[in-house]
Structures are given as C-alpha cells and as structure tokens.
Amino acid sequence: MLDSNRKGLLRGLVWMQEAGLVILAVATVIAIGQEVAVIWQQRSVRVADLLLLFIYLEVFAMVAAYLQSGHMPVRMPLYIAMVAMARYLVLDVKALENWRVLAVSGGILLLAFAVLLIRYGHVRFPYAEPGAVAGEDGRGGRP
C-alpha cells in the first residue's frame, strides 16, 4: 500500500515538473517574440538585446538538457546568471558607481570560479553510470 502511494506521488511530482518545463518553454518563446518585436520596432540591435536573447536560448538549452537526461544541469543556471549580470553591466555601466561595477564584475568572476570548481568535480569525481556496480565505498563511484 505504501509503495503504491509513493509511486503515485512520484508520478504526480514528475508530471508537475514536466508541466512546469512546458510552461517555462512557452513563456520563453513568448519572451523571445516580444524581444524580437522590440528590436524590430527600434530598427536596431544592441548588445543588451543580443545578451537577452542569449539568456532565452540558455533557458531553452537547460529545459532540453533536463528533458534529455532527467537531471538538472547545475552549471547552466550559473551561465545564465553570468550573462544576466553582464547584460546588467552593459545596460547600466554609465549610471553605476565604480564600486558597483567592481561588485558585479566580482560576482561574475565568482560564478565563473564556481563553474570551474563544479566542472573539476565532475571530471575528478564522475557520476556512476546508471546500473553500474557500486564501488567499495558504496556510493557508486570508482573503487
């Protein structure tokens, strides 16, 4: 009885997660359309516009990666955050005080360091393949 309740709950959670991803993808398509309309009306493309479109594409890539693998890629939100912070700098660099420019730049650098650290961890301590025999430590890694 308990197992069937857990399976039903898990199926419901997976369904809600996939519905959320569909909503996210549709909202991203709408946002891209709105941004293209703004670019069309202005009859010019700025770097900030390109960075915003790049953020939208990264969101799509993150949704696609999740649907393909079933795992949320940890680095992709960090990439999105770095591009968003760079866009903020591009948009407001003239209005920002020096210390704010340094703070945002430092934040981007910190996120880049986090990406490197995560990437190093994935290379140095890879995940076990599904169905692989657990190592001596019982965690599924290399013995």
Number of C-alpha atoms within 10 A of each C-alpha: 5 7 8 9 10 11 11 12 12 12 12 12 12 12 12 12 12 15 12 12 18 13 12 15 19 13 13 18 15 12 15 18 13 12 16 15 12 14 15 11 9 10 8 9 12 11 11 16 17 14 18 18 18 16 22 19 16 17 19 18 15 22 21 15 15 15 13 10 9 10 11 15 14 12 17 17 15 16 18 20 17 21 18 18 16 18 19 16 18 14 15 11 14 10 10 13 11 10 9 13 17 12 12 16 16 12 16 20 13 13 17 17 12 14 17 13 12 14 15 12 12 11 10 9 11 13 13 14 10 7 7 10 14 14 12 10 9 10 12 17 16 15 10
